[in-house]
Amino acid sequence: MKLSEFDFELPEELIAQVPLQKRDVSRLLVVNREKQSIEDKHFYDIVDYLQEGDVLVRNNTRVIPARLFGIKEETGAHVELLLLKQEGDIWECLVGNARVVKIGSVISFNEGELRARCIEIGEKGIRKFEMLYEGIFLEVLERLGHTPLPPYIHEKLEDKERYQTVYAKTPGSAAAPTAGLHFTDEIFARLKEKGVQVVDVTLHVGLGTFRPVDVDEITDHHMHSEYFELSQESADALNQAKAEGRRIISVGTTSTRVIESVYNKYGTFKATNESTSIFIYPGYEFKAVSALITNFHLPKSTLIMLVYTFGGSDLIKEAYRHAVEEKYRFFSFGDSMFIC
């Protein structure tokens, strides 16, 4: 299957640079697979499309200030780190100016308040570092780090909380699970009144979600692994919904990857904390997710491949054509889609 099948023309002016003043007034394109129909709505209308007994699965990861700008101690070269995955004080990072970072290289941040010693070299700019610091790492990071906005966003983000969901809880992500950015506390209150059950999972977004596909044959793409957690409480709720034939509605591709990974591996929903490198593209059969809330994704990305697979290539291509014609806002701060 060729990468070109997942390409489309997108005018640059449709790439949202800033979030809307109110989260839930973003537009919502409702895509009905059974009716093969699309409808133009607003996100606050999502409550009308969910029903009593539905289970809404959301990713409660919290974005950390994962971008660090430092100096290589031996030479004074400028080096940028994007923190991706943690194992104690060892962090896997994507490195800007990676060619100057060798085994044993030490990068200093803020005159040594934080130091990072390279202990392993990986592919395509990946390095592992031992972090050297005093105190609590996340507190140090809050002082020194920067919010890692995607490269297609050129405007300054005035309120950093707008790149967090209102339910962000567990720190560790290099990017926001953007489908969740549209939700408000008011919407969750309305869903609760309606009898919709909300279940939390955690997936810390890393390279697996946002690394571009750079091979012509998509099956040659290597999916980077990402850490996730599924609690016993959440597993029990999902198993009960599955047994009773109730809908499981996933907020975003990250939540989707968690519950599909677990169900694929164990044949049930099981409490676990591990990593997933699941790559969902046409031909995959969904086993857990009944409906999907998602944003509009980059051409040729693994995210759009997942959406094509869930909604059907022809229907999703038509939905994207419609979204471009109607000037929907695209990508992280853009509008949303509900595929049911």
KEVOKE-441089 format. One record per residue (C-alpha): residue number from 1; residue in three letters; x, y, z. Coordinates in Angstrom, 2 decimals. Layout:
N
   rofi   zator        px        py        pz
    NUM     ala         X         Y         Z
...
***
This chain:
340
   rofi   zator        px        py        pz
      1     met      0.00      0.00      0.00
      2     lys      1.58      3.26     -1.18
      3     leu      2.06      6.38      0.92
      4     ser      0.62      8.51     -1.89
      5     glu     -2.83      7.00     -1.23
      6     phe     -2.95      9.02      2.00
      7     asp     -2.05     12.38      0.50
      8     phe     -4.38     15.33     -0.10
      9     glu     -4.15     19.01     -1.00
     10     leu     -4.43     21.33      1.99
     11     pro     -4.25     25.13      1.68
     12     glu     -1.79     26.43      4.25
     13     glu     -4.28     28.99      5.54
     14     leu     -6.46     26.15      6.89
     15     ile     -3.77     25.08      9.37
     16     ala     -4.98     26.46     12.72
     17     gln     -2.30     28.53     14.42
     18     val     -4.09     29.35     17.68
     19     pro     -6.92     27.73     19.64
     20     leu    -10.38     29.24     19.52
     21     gln    -11.41     31.35     22.51
     22     lys    -13.90     28.67     23.60
     23     arg    -12.92     25.04     23.23
     24     asp    -16.32     23.61     22.35
     25     val    -17.31     26.08     19.63
     26     ser    -14.96     24.39     17.19
     27     arg    -16.72     22.78     14.26
     28     leu    -17.64     19.10     14.23
     29     leu    -17.97     17.03     11.08
     30     val    -20.21     14.04     11.81
     31     val    -19.39     11.08      9.57
     32     asn    -21.92      8.22      9.62
     33     arg    -20.49      5.01      8.22
     34     glu    -23.81      3.20      7.92
     35     lys    -25.60      6.06      6.16
     36     gln    -22.44      7.09      4.26
     37     ser    -23.31     10.66      5.23
     38     ile    -21.59     13.76      6.58
     39     glu    -23.09     16.62      8.62
     40     asp    -21.74     20.02      9.66
     41     lys    -22.14     20.69     13.37
     42     his    -20.29     22.28     16.29
     43     phe    -18.45     20.37     18.97
     44     tyr    -20.98     21.23     21.67
     45     asp    -23.43     19.13     19.59
     46     ile    -21.40     16.00     20.41
     47     val    -23.71     15.38     23.39
     48     asp    -26.60     14.77     20.97
     49     tyr    -24.69     11.93     19.29
     50     leu    -23.82     10.04     22.46
     51     gln    -26.40      7.97     24.28
     52     glu    -27.04      6.40     27.66
     53     gly    -24.74      3.45     28.22
     54     asp    -21.98      4.65     25.90
     55     val    -18.44      4.49     27.28
     56     leu    -16.23      7.44     26.37
     57     val    -12.50      6.62     26.54
     58     arg    -10.13      9.57     26.95
     59     asn     -6.33      9.88     27.30
     60     asn     -5.47     11.75     30.51
     61     thr     -1.80     12.30     29.70
     62     arg     -0.38     15.73     30.49
     63     val      2.11     17.47     28.21
     64     ile      5.41     18.26     29.91
     65     pro      7.70     21.13     28.84
     66     ala      9.67     18.56     26.89
     67     arg     11.77     20.84     24.66
     68     leu     15.16     21.80     26.08
     69     phe     17.81     24.09     24.59
     70     gly     21.35     23.51     25.82
     71     ile     25.07     23.72     25.16
     72     lys     27.47     20.83     24.58
     73     glu     29.98     21.27     27.38
     74     glu     33.02     20.13     25.39
     75     thr     32.57     22.45     22.41
     76     gly     29.85     25.00     23.14
     77     ala     27.68     23.69     20.28
     78     his     23.96     24.41     20.60
     79     val     21.85     21.26     21.06
     80     glu     18.07     20.85     21.32
     81     leu     16.45     17.87     23.05
     82     leu     12.86     16.72     22.79
     83     leu     12.12     14.36     25.68
     84     leu     10.21     11.30     24.50
     85     lys     10.30      8.41     26.94
     86     gln     11.41      8.00     30.55
     87     glu     12.96      5.12     32.48
     88     gly     13.87      6.63     35.84
     89     asp     16.57      9.23     35.16
     90     ile     17.20      7.84     31.66
     91     trp     15.35      9.67     28.88
     92     glu     15.06      8.78     25.21
     93     cys     15.24     12.01     23.24
     94     leu     15.02     13.31     19.70
     95     val     18.06     15.51     19.23
     96     gly     18.48     18.57     17.06
     97     asn     22.08     18.86     15.81
     98     ala     22.40     15.15     16.67
     99     arg     25.63     14.68     14.72
    100     val     27.61     16.50     17.44
    101     val     26.27     14.29     20.24
    102     lys     28.40     11.18     20.82
    103     ile     28.53      8.62     23.61
    104     gly     29.73     10.50     26.69
    105     ser     28.75     13.95     25.38
    106     val     27.30     16.15     28.13
    107     ile     24.68     18.80     27.37
    108     ser     24.28     21.60     29.91
    109     phe     21.07     23.56     30.48
    110     asn     20.92     26.88     32.31
    111     glu     24.61     26.85     33.29
    112     gly     24.48     23.32     34.66
    113     glu     21.20     23.38     36.60
    114     leu     20.41     20.34     34.48
    115     arg     22.97     18.21     32.64
    116     ala     22.33     15.34     30.21
    117     arg     25.01     12.70     29.51
    118     cys     24.60     10.68     26.31
    119     ile     24.72      6.92     27.02
    120     glu     23.26      5.42     23.83
    121     ile     22.94      6.36     20.15
    122     gly     19.90      5.32     18.14
    123     glu     18.59      5.89     14.62
    124     lys     17.38      9.11     13.01
    125     gly     18.46     11.53     15.73
    126     ile     17.43      9.41     18.70
    127     arg     19.74      9.40     21.73
    128     lys     19.42      8.19     25.32
    129     phe     20.62     10.45     28.12
    130     glu     21.20     10.13     31.82
    131     met     19.80     13.25     33.47
    132     leu     21.96     14.82     36.18
    133     tyr     20.24     17.29     38.51
    134     glu     19.36     18.10     42.11
    135     gly     15.82     17.92     43.50
    136     ile     12.74     16.72     41.61
    137     phe     13.16     16.32     37.86
    138     leu      9.71     17.58     36.81
    139     glu     10.20     20.72     38.91
    140     val     13.55     21.35     37.20
    141     leu     11.90     20.73     33.83
    142     glu      9.10     23.19     34.60
    143     arg     11.73     25.88     35.10
    144     leu     13.90     25.10     32.08
    145     gly     11.70     23.41     29.49
    146     his      9.46     24.75     26.75
    147     thr      6.07     23.52     25.52
    148     pro      6.79     21.39     22.41
    149     leu      4.28     22.81     19.95
    150     pro      4.17     21.11     16.52
    151     pro      6.43     22.64     13.83
    152     tyr      3.47     23.80     11.70
    153     ile      2.33     26.16     14.49
    154     his      4.17     29.45     14.12
    155     glu      2.14     31.66     16.46
    156     lys      3.04     32.04     20.13
    157     leu      0.68     30.24     22.52
    158     glu     -0.42     32.83     25.09
    159     asp     -1.97     30.33     27.53
    160     lys     -0.01     27.07     27.84
    161     glu     -3.04     25.33     29.36
    162     arg     -4.76     25.54     25.97
    163     tyr     -2.34     22.82     24.80
    164     gln     -3.65     20.62     27.62
    165     thr     -7.00     18.89     27.87
    166     val     -9.21     19.96     30.79
    167     tyr     -8.73     16.44     32.18
    168     ala     -4.93     16.23     31.73
    169     lys     -3.57     14.49     34.82
    170     thr     -0.53     12.23     34.31
    171     pro      2.66     14.07     33.22
    172     gly      4.85     12.54     30.53
    173     ser      3.68     13.50     27.04
    174     ala      5.67     15.25     24.30
    175     ala      2.47     16.32     22.51
    176     ala     -1.19     16.79     23.39
    177     pro     -3.87     14.23     22.54
    178     thr     -5.54     16.92     20.47
    179     ala     -8.99     15.35     19.95
    180     gly     -9.57     15.97     23.64
    181     leu     -8.83     19.71     23.44
    182     his    -12.46     20.42     22.43
    183     phe    -14.00     19.05     25.62
    184     thr    -15.08     21.29     28.50
    185     asp    -16.16     20.53     32.05
    186     glu    -19.67     21.58     31.02
    187     ile    -19.78     18.98     28.25
    188     phe    -18.65     16.26     30.66
    189     ala    -21.40     17.33     33.08
    190     arg    -24.01     17.05     30.31
    191     leu    -22.68     13.63     29.28
    192     lys    -22.88     12.42     32.89
    193     glu    -26.50     13.58     33.11
    194     lys    -27.22     11.65     29.93
    195     gly    -25.77      8.42     31.37
    196     val    -22.51      8.32     29.40
    197     gln    -19.67      6.65     31.31
    198     val    -16.20      8.23     31.07
    199     val    -13.13      6.00     31.30
    200     asp     -9.53      7.22     31.53
    201     val     -6.45      5.63     29.96
    202     thr     -2.94      7.07     29.71
    203     leu     -0.68      7.11     26.66
    204     his      2.31      9.43     26.66
    205     val      2.49     10.77     23.12
    206     gly      5.90     10.39     21.49
    207     leu      7.41      9.61     18.12
    208     gly      4.98      6.76     17.45
    209     thr      2.20      9.30     17.03
    210     phe      3.87     12.19     15.25
    211     arg      6.94     10.92     13.37
    212     pro      6.37     11.37      9.60
    213     val      6.18      8.33      7.34
    214     asp      9.16      8.54      4.97
    215     val      8.84      5.28      3.01
    216     asp      6.82      4.72     -0.17
    217     glu      5.48      1.35      0.98
    218     ile      3.69      2.01      4.28
    219     thr      4.25     -1.50      5.61
    220     asp      7.97     -0.64      5.69
    221     his      7.31      2.12      8.25
    222     his      8.69      1.42     11.71
    223     met      6.30      2.58     14.45
    224     his      8.11      3.92     17.51
    225     ser      6.77      2.52     20.79
    226     glu      4.89      4.65     23.34
    227     tyr      4.20      3.96     27.02
    228     phe      0.60      3.46     28.17
    229     glu     -1.38      2.49     31.25
    230     leu     -4.80      0.86     31.60
    231     ser     -6.11      0.66     35.18
    232     gln     -8.16     -2.19     36.63
    233     glu    -11.13      0.14     37.05
    234     ser    -11.01      1.17     33.39
    235     ala    -10.48     -2.42     32.21
    236     asp    -13.51     -3.59     34.23
    237     ala    -15.72     -0.83     32.78
    238     leu    -14.64     -1.64     29.22
    239     asn    -15.14     -5.39     29.68
    240     gln    -18.63     -4.83     31.04
    241     ala    -19.54     -2.53     28.15
    242     lys    -18.17     -5.05     25.65
    243     ala    -20.13     -7.91     27.24
    244     glu    -23.34     -5.87     27.18
    245     gly    -22.90     -4.73     23.59
    246     arg    -22.63     -1.04     24.50
    247     arg    -20.66      1.39     22.36
    248     ile    -17.04      2.18     23.21
    249     ile    -16.25      5.65     21.87
    250     ser    -12.61      6.66     21.70
    251     val    -11.44     10.25     22.09
    252     gly     -8.55     10.43     19.67
    253     thr     -6.13      8.09     17.99
    254     thr     -4.04      7.68     21.16
    255     ser     -6.95      6.31     23.21
    256     thr     -7.78      4.10     20.25
    257     arg     -4.25      2.69     20.13
    258     val     -4.34      1.86     23.85
    259     ile     -7.56     -0.14     23.88
    260     glu     -6.96     -1.80     20.51
    261     ser     -3.44     -2.79     21.64
    262     val     -4.70     -4.36     24.86
    263     tyr     -7.63     -6.18     23.26
    264     asn     -5.43     -7.44     20.42
    265     lys     -2.85     -8.81     22.82
    266     tyr     -5.04    -10.32     25.54
    267     gly     -8.44    -10.89     23.90
    268     thr     -9.96     -8.85     26.71
    269     phe     -9.37     -5.56     28.51
    270     lys     -6.67     -6.16     31.11
    271     ala     -5.04     -3.81     33.61
    272     thr     -1.50     -3.24     32.37
    273     asn      1.29     -0.72     31.93
    274     glu      3.55     -1.35     28.96
    275     ser      4.48      0.06     25.56
    276     thr      2.71     -0.20     22.23
    277     ser      3.97      0.16     18.68
    278     ile      0.63     -0.78     17.08
    279     phe      0.35      0.55     13.51
    280     ile     -3.22      0.69     12.22
    281     tyr     -3.67      0.96      8.46
    282     pro     -6.28     -0.36      5.95
    283     gly     -6.83     -4.06      6.37
    284     tyr     -6.83     -3.86     10.17
    285     glu    -10.05     -5.01     11.88
    286     phe    -11.06     -2.96     14.92
    287     lys    -11.89     -5.09     17.93
    288     ala    -12.61     -2.55     20.66
    289     val    -13.67      0.85     19.28
    290     ser    -17.25      1.49     18.12
    291     ala    -16.95      5.21     17.29
    292     leu    -14.13      7.74     17.11
    293     ile    -13.74     11.43     17.92
    294     thr    -10.69     12.83     16.17
    295     asn     -9.13     15.95     14.64
    296     phe     -8.16     16.53     11.01
    297     his     -4.70     15.07     10.45
    298     leu     -1.61     15.65      8.36
    299     pro     -1.42     14.12      4.90
    300     lys      0.63     10.89      4.74
    301     ser      0.61     10.48      8.55
    302     thr     -0.04      7.31     10.55
    303     leu     -2.96      9.19     12.12
    304     ile     -4.81      9.66      8.85
    305     met     -4.11      6.01      8.02
    306     leu     -5.88      4.99     11.23
    307     val     -8.84      7.25     10.41
    308     tyr     -9.08      5.92      6.83
    309     thr     -9.11      2.40      8.27
    310     phe    -11.86      3.15     10.77
    311     gly    -14.14      5.24      8.56
    312     gly    -13.42      3.66      5.17
    313     ser    -11.08      5.29      2.67
    314     asp    -13.73      6.57      0.24
    315     leu    -15.94      8.10      2.93
    316     ile    -13.04      9.74      4.77
    317     lys    -11.58     11.12      1.53
    318     glu    -14.98     12.68      0.81
    319     ala    -15.15     14.06      4.37
    320     tyr    -11.71     15.65      4.01
    321     arg    -12.64     17.15      0.62
    322     his    -15.75     18.62      2.24
    323     ala    -13.73     19.95      5.18
    324     val    -11.31     21.73      2.84
    325     glu    -14.16     23.20      0.75
    326     glu    -15.96     24.42      3.88
    327     lys    -12.72     25.81      5.33
    328     tyr    -12.58     23.70      8.46
    329     arg     -9.52     24.34     10.63
    330     phe     -6.89     21.58     10.51
    331     phe     -4.41     19.86     12.85
    332     ser     -3.73     20.35     16.56
    333     phe     -5.74     23.52     17.21
    334     gly     -8.23     22.77     14.45
    335     asp    -11.76     21.38     14.23
    336     ser    -13.01     17.88     14.94
    337     met    -14.71     14.86     13.41
    338     phe    -17.01     12.22     14.89
    339     ile    -17.00      8.92     13.00
    340     cys    -19.89      6.71     14.10
***
